[in-house]
Amino acid sequence: MIGPIGITQEQAEEHFDFIMDLTETQRVCWKITREDGKSAMMVPVNEIPHVPEELQTQVEEFQKQFLEANNAASGSNNLD
């Protein structure tokens, strides 16, 4: 990732399409500062593909079984 590169709000507005393209294609981060000194960041976001419902259900079921097995195992180890 490159940056953050500081620019003014006015510059960001004037060149929005250009900085958006650089953000997407070159993973450039921008620190955009307003006249009053407040700032915001424009950063690339990693797109994560949607997890299929079936896979999500399988993961949740595995998690449930795993936690139940660990709870049962830790319960049998109690000596009090």
DSSP file (Angstrom, degrees, kcal/mol; ACC not computed):
  #  RESIDUE AA STRUCTURE BP1 BP2  ACC     N-H-->O    O-->H-N    N-H-->O    O-->H-N    TCO  KAPPA ALPHA  PHI   PSI    X-CA   Y-CA   Z-CA
    1    1 A M              0   0    0      0, 0.0     2,-0.4     0, 0.0    27,-0.2   0.000 360.0 360.0 360.0 143.0    0.0    0.0    0.0
    2    2 A I  E     -a   28   0A   0     25,-2.0    27,-3.3    24,-0.2     3,-0.3  -0.874 360.0 -47.7-108.7 136.2    1.3    3.5   -0.8
    3    3 A G  E     -     0   0A   0     -2,-0.4     2,-0.1     1,-0.3    27,-0.1  -0.595  31.4-115.5 109.2-166.8    0.7    6.5    1.4
    4    4 A P  E     -     0   0A   0      0, 0.0     2,-0.5     0, 0.0    -1,-0.3   0.267  48.2-166.2 -79.8 145.9   -1.1    8.1    2.9
    5    5 A I  E     -a   30   0A   0     24,-2.3    26,-2.3    -3,-0.3     2,-0.4  -0.906  17.6-129.9-102.0 125.3   -0.6   11.0    0.6
    6    6 A G  E     +a   31   0A   0     -2,-0.5     2,-0.3    24,-0.2    26,-0.2  -0.616  37.5 157.8 -82.1 129.8   -1.9   14.3    2.0
    7    7 A I  E     -a   32   0A   0     24,-2.6    26,-2.5    -2,-0.4     2,-0.1  -0.943  38.5-106.3-140.6 163.3   -4.2   16.4   -0.2
    8    8 A T  E  >  -a   33   0A   0     -2,-0.3     4,-2.3    24,-0.2    26,-0.2  -0.456  30.3-113.1 -85.5 163.5   -6.8   19.1    0.4
    9    9 A Q  H  > S+     0   0    0     24,-2.0     4,-2.5     1,-0.2     5,-0.2   0.892 119.3  54.8 -61.2 -39.0  -10.5   18.5    0.2
   10   10 A E  H  > S+     0   0    0     23,-0.3     4,-2.5     1,-0.2    -1,-0.2   0.920 108.2  47.8 -61.4 -44.5  -10.6   20.9   -2.8
   11   11 A Q  H  > S+     0   0    0      1,-0.2     4,-2.1     2,-0.2    -1,-0.2   0.909 111.2  51.7 -62.5 -41.6   -7.9   18.8   -4.6
   12   12 A A  H  < S+     0   0    0     -4,-2.3    -2,-0.2     1,-0.2    -1,-0.2   0.909 111.6  46.6 -62.1 -42.1   -9.9   15.6   -3.8
   13   13 A E  H >< S+     0   0    0     -4,-2.5     3,-0.8     1,-0.2    -2,-0.2   0.917 113.7  47.7 -66.5 -43.0  -13.0   17.0   -5.2
   14   14 A E  H 3< S+     0   0    0     -4,-2.5    -2,-0.2     1,-0.2    -1,-0.2   0.831 126.2  27.8 -67.5 -32.5  -11.3   18.4   -8.4
   15   15 A H  T 3X S+     0   0    0     -4,-2.1     4,-2.6    -5,-0.2     5,-0.3  -0.052  78.7 132.0-121.2  30.7   -9.5   15.1   -9.1
   16   16 A F  H <> S+     0   0    0     -3,-0.8     4,-2.6     1,-0.2     5,-0.2   0.900  73.4  48.7 -55.3 -49.5  -11.8   12.6   -7.5
   17   17 A D  H  > S+     0   0    0      1,-0.2     4,-2.1    -4,-0.2    -1,-0.2   0.895 113.2  49.2 -59.3 -40.5  -12.0   10.1  -10.5
   18   18 A F  H  > S+     0   0    0      2,-0.2     4,-2.3    -3,-0.2    -2,-0.2   0.945 113.7  43.4 -65.0 -49.8   -8.2   10.2  -10.7
   19   19 A I  H  X S+     0   0    0     -4,-2.6     4,-2.2     1,-0.2    -2,-0.2   0.851 112.5  53.9 -68.9 -30.9   -7.5    9.5   -7.0
   20   20 A M  H  X S+     0   0    0     -4,-2.6     4,-2.3    -5,-0.3    -1,-0.2   0.919 108.4  49.7 -65.8 -41.8  -10.2    6.9   -6.9
   21   21 A D  H  X S+     0   0    0     -4,-2.1     4,-3.1    -5,-0.2     5,-0.4   0.919 112.1  47.5 -61.2 -44.0   -8.5    5.1   -9.9
   22   22 A L  H  X S+     0   0    0     -4,-2.3     4,-1.8     1,-0.2     6,-1.2   0.879 110.3  53.3 -65.3 -36.5   -5.1    5.2   -8.1
   23   23 A T  H  X S+     0   0    0     -4,-2.2     4,-0.6     4,-0.2    -2,-0.2   0.928 116.9  37.7 -62.4 -44.7   -6.7    4.0   -4.9
   24   24 A E  H  < S+     0   0    0     -4,-2.3    -2,-0.2     3,-0.1    -1,-0.2   0.934 127.2  31.4 -73.6 -47.9   -8.2    1.0   -6.7
   25   25 A T  H  < S+     0   0    0     -4,-3.1    -3,-0.2    -5,-0.2    -2,-0.2   0.850 132.9  26.6 -86.0 -34.4   -5.4    0.1   -9.1
   26   26 A Q  H  < S-     0   0    0     -4,-1.8   -24,-0.2    -5,-0.4    -3,-0.2   0.374  99.1-122.0-110.7   2.1   -2.3    1.1   -7.2
   27   27 A R     <  +     0   0    0     -4,-0.6   -25,-2.0    -5,-0.4     2,-0.3   0.901  48.6 172.0  56.9  45.8   -3.6    0.7   -3.6
   28   28 A V  E     -a    2   0A   0     -6,-1.2     2,-0.4   -27,-0.2    -1,-0.2  -0.691  22.6-147.5 -87.1 136.8   -2.8    4.4   -2.8
   29   29 A C  E     -     0   0A   0    -27,-3.3   -24,-2.3    -2,-0.3     2,-0.4  -0.841  12.7-158.8-102.0 142.6   -4.1    5.8    0.5
   30   30 A W  E     -aB   5  42A   0     12,-2.7    12,-2.5    -2,-0.4     2,-0.7  -0.965  14.9-154.2-124.9 138.3   -5.1    9.4    0.8
   31   31 A K  E     -aB   6  41A   0    -26,-2.3   -24,-2.6    -2,-0.4     2,-0.6  -0.952  20.5-162.4-106.3 111.4   -5.4   11.7    3.8
   32   32 A I  E     -aB   7  40A   0      8,-3.1     8,-2.2    -2,-0.7     2,-0.5  -0.852   5.1-163.8-101.8 120.6   -7.9   14.4    2.8
   33   33 A T  E     -aB   8  39A   0    -26,-2.5   -24,-2.0    -2,-0.6   -23,-0.3  -0.893   6.7-145.5-112.9 130.7   -7.8   17.5    4.9
   34   34 A R    >   -     0   0    0      4,-3.3     3,-1.7    -2,-0.5     6,-0.0  -0.333  34.2-101.5 -82.0 169.8  -10.5   20.2    5.1
   35   35 A E  T 3  S+     0   0    0      1,-0.3    -1,-0.1     2,-0.1    -2,-0.0   0.802 122.2  59.4 -62.6 -29.6   -9.9   23.9    5.6
   36   36 A D  T 3  S-     0   0    0      2,-0.1    -1,-0.3     1,-0.1     3,-0.1   0.432 121.0-107.5 -81.7   3.3  -10.8   23.6    9.2
   37   37 A G  S <  S+     0   0    0     -3,-1.7     2,-0.2     1,-0.3    -2,-0.1   0.286  76.8 132.4  92.7 -10.5   -8.0   21.0    9.7
   38   38 A K        -     0   0    0     -5,-0.1    -4,-3.3     1,-0.0    -1,-0.3  -0.492  38.8-160.5 -75.2 146.6  -10.2   18.0   10.1
   39   39 A S  E     -B   33   0A   0     -6,-0.2     2,-0.3    -2,-0.2    -6,-0.2  -0.867  17.1-170.9-129.9 159.7   -9.1   15.0    8.0
   40   40 A A  E     -B   32   0A   0     -8,-2.2    -8,-3.1    -2,-0.3     2,-0.4  -0.948  21.8-124.6-141.1 160.6  -10.5   11.7    6.6
   41   41 A M  E     -B   31   0A   0     -2,-0.3     2,-0.5   -10,-0.2   -10,-0.2  -0.857   7.7-159.4-110.2 143.7   -8.8    8.8    4.9
   42   42 A M  E     +B   30   0A   0    -12,-2.5   -12,-2.7    -2,-0.4    -2,-0.0  -0.989  29.8 166.5-115.4 118.2   -9.6    7.3    1.5
   43   43 A V        -     0   0    0     -2,-0.5   -14,-0.1   -14,-0.2     2,-0.1  -0.938  39.1-102.0-133.3 152.5   -8.1    3.7    1.4
   44   44 A P        -     0   0    0      0, 0.0     2,-0.5     0, 0.0   -20,-0.1  -0.440  33.9-144.6 -70.0 148.8   -8.5    0.7   -0.7
   45   45 A V        -     0   0    0     -2,-0.1     2,-0.5     0, 0.0   -18,-0.0  -0.965  12.2-126.3-118.3 128.7  -10.7   -2.1    0.6
   46   46 A N        -     0   0    0     -2,-0.5     2,-0.5     1,-0.1     0, 0.0  -0.611  26.4-135.3 -71.7 123.1  -10.0   -5.7    0.1
   47   47 A E        -     0   0    0     -2,-0.5    -1,-0.1     1,-0.0     0, 0.0  -0.701  17.2-159.9 -82.7 124.4  -13.1   -7.3   -1.5
   48   48 A I        -     0   0    0     -2,-0.5     3,-0.1     3,-0.0    -2,-0.0  -0.917  20.7-120.4-106.8 124.7  -14.0  -10.6    0.2
   49   49 A P        -     0   0    0      0, 0.0     2,-0.1     0, 0.0    -1,-0.0  -0.278  38.0 -92.5 -63.7 150.0  -16.2  -12.9   -1.8
   50   50 A H        -     0   0    0      1,-0.1     3,-0.0     0, 0.0     0, 0.0  -0.359  37.2-124.7 -62.2 135.5  -19.5  -13.8   -0.3
   51   51 A V        -     0   0    0     -3,-0.1    -1,-0.1    -2,-0.1     5,-0.1  -0.735  31.1-113.1 -83.9 125.4  -19.4  -17.1    1.7
   52   52 A P     >  -     0   0    0      0, 0.0     4,-2.3     0, 0.0     3,-0.3  -0.264  20.5-121.2 -58.8 144.9  -22.0  -19.5    0.4
   53   53 A E  H  > S+     0   0    0      1,-0.2     4,-2.3     2,-0.2     5,-0.2   0.864 111.5  55.1 -55.4 -41.1  -24.8  -20.2    2.9
   54   54 A E  H  > S+     0   0    0      1,-0.2     4,-2.1     2,-0.2    -1,-0.2   0.909 109.2  46.4 -62.0 -42.8  -24.0  -23.9    2.9
   55   55 A L  H  > S+     0   0    0     -3,-0.3     4,-2.4     2,-0.2    -1,-0.2   0.905 110.8  52.6 -66.2 -41.4  -20.4  -23.3    3.9
   56   56 A Q  H  X S+     0   0    0     -4,-2.3     4,-2.3     1,-0.2    -2,-0.2   0.900 109.6  49.6 -60.4 -41.2  -21.4  -20.9    6.6
   57   57 A T  H  X S+     0   0    0     -4,-2.3     4,-2.3     2,-0.2    -1,-0.2   0.903 110.1  50.5 -64.5 -42.1  -23.8  -23.5    8.0
   58   58 A Q  H  X S+     0   0    0     -4,-2.1     4,-2.5     2,-0.2    -2,-0.2   0.902 110.7  49.1 -63.2 -41.5  -21.1  -26.1    8.0
   59   59 A V  H  X S+     0   0    0     -4,-2.4     4,-2.6     2,-0.2    -2,-0.2   0.922 111.6  48.9 -64.7 -44.2  -18.6  -23.8    9.8
   60   60 A E  H  X S+     0   0    0     -4,-2.3     4,-2.3     2,-0.2    -2,-0.2   0.893 112.0  48.8 -64.0 -39.4  -21.2  -22.9   12.4
   61   61 A E  H  X S+     0   0    0     -4,-2.3     4,-2.5     2,-0.2    -2,-0.2   0.914 111.8  48.8 -66.3 -42.9  -22.0  -26.6   13.0
   62   62 A F  H  X S+     0   0    0     -4,-2.5     4,-2.8     2,-0.2    -2,-0.2   0.920 111.1  50.7 -61.5 -43.8  -18.3  -27.5   13.3
   63   63 A Q  H  X S+     0   0    0     -4,-2.6     4,-2.7     2,-0.2     5,-0.2   0.922 110.4  49.3 -60.5 -44.7  -17.8  -24.6   15.8
   64   64 A K  H  X S+     0   0    0     -4,-2.3     4,-2.4     1,-0.2    -2,-0.2   0.934 113.7  45.3 -60.7 -48.0  -20.7  -25.8   17.9
   65   65 A Q  H  X S+     0   0    0     -4,-2.5     4,-2.5     2,-0.2    -2,-0.2   0.895 113.2  51.1 -63.4 -41.0  -19.4  -29.4   17.9
   66   66 A F  H  X S+     0   0    0     -4,-2.8     4,-2.4     2,-0.2    -2,-0.2   0.937 112.1  45.4 -62.7 -47.9  -15.9  -28.3   18.7
   67   67 A L  H  X S+     0   0    0     -4,-2.7     4,-2.5     1,-0.2    -2,-0.2   0.898 113.1  50.4 -65.0 -40.0  -17.0  -26.1   21.6
   68   68 A E  H  X S+     0   0    0     -4,-2.4     4,-2.3    -5,-0.2    -1,-0.2   0.912 111.3  48.8 -63.2 -42.3  -19.3  -28.8   23.0
   69   69 A A  H  X S+     0   0    0     -4,-2.5     4,-2.3     2,-0.2    -2,-0.2   0.904 113.3  46.8 -65.4 -41.3  -16.4  -31.4   22.8
   70   70 A N  H  X S+     0   0    0     -4,-2.4     4,-2.6     2,-0.2     5,-0.2   0.883 112.1  50.1 -68.5 -38.3  -14.0  -29.0   24.6
   71   71 A N  H  X S+     0   0    0     -4,-2.5     4,-1.9     2,-0.2    -2,-0.2   0.903 112.6  47.1 -65.7 -40.5  -16.6  -28.1   27.3
   72   72 A A  H  X S+     0   0    0     -4,-2.3     4,-1.5    -5,-0.2    -2,-0.2   0.907 113.9  47.9 -67.4 -41.0  -17.2  -31.8   27.9
   73   73 A A  H  X S+     0   0    0     -4,-2.3     4,-0.7     1,-0.2    -2,-0.2   0.911 113.7  45.8 -67.7 -42.0  -13.5  -32.6   28.0
   74   74 A S  H  < S+     0   0    0     -4,-2.6     3,-0.3     1,-0.2     4,-0.3   0.823 110.3  55.5 -72.0 -29.1  -12.7  -29.7   30.4
   75   75 A G  H >< S+     0   0    0     -4,-1.9     3,-0.8     1,-0.2    -1,-0.2   0.840 105.4  51.4 -68.9 -33.2  -15.6  -30.7   32.6
   76   76 A S  H 3< S+     0   0    0     -4,-1.5    -1,-0.2     1,-0.2    -2,-0.2   0.637 103.1  60.8 -79.2 -13.6  -14.4  -34.2   33.0
   77   77 A N  T 3< S+     0   0    0     -4,-0.7     2,-0.3    -3,-0.3    -1,-0.2   0.526  76.6 111.5 -89.3  -6.9  -10.9  -32.9   34.0
   78   78 A N    <   -     0   0    0     -3,-0.8    -3,-0.0    -4,-0.3    -4,-0.0  -0.515  46.5-170.7 -70.6 131.9  -12.3  -31.1   37.1
   79   79 A L              0   0    0     -2,-0.3    -1,-0.1     1,-0.2    -3,-0.0   0.288 360.0 360.0-105.4   8.2  -11.1  -32.7   40.3
   80   80 A D              0   0    0      0, 0.0    -1,-0.2     0, 0.0    -2,-0.1   0.445 360.0 360.0 -97.8 360.0  -13.3  -30.8   42.7
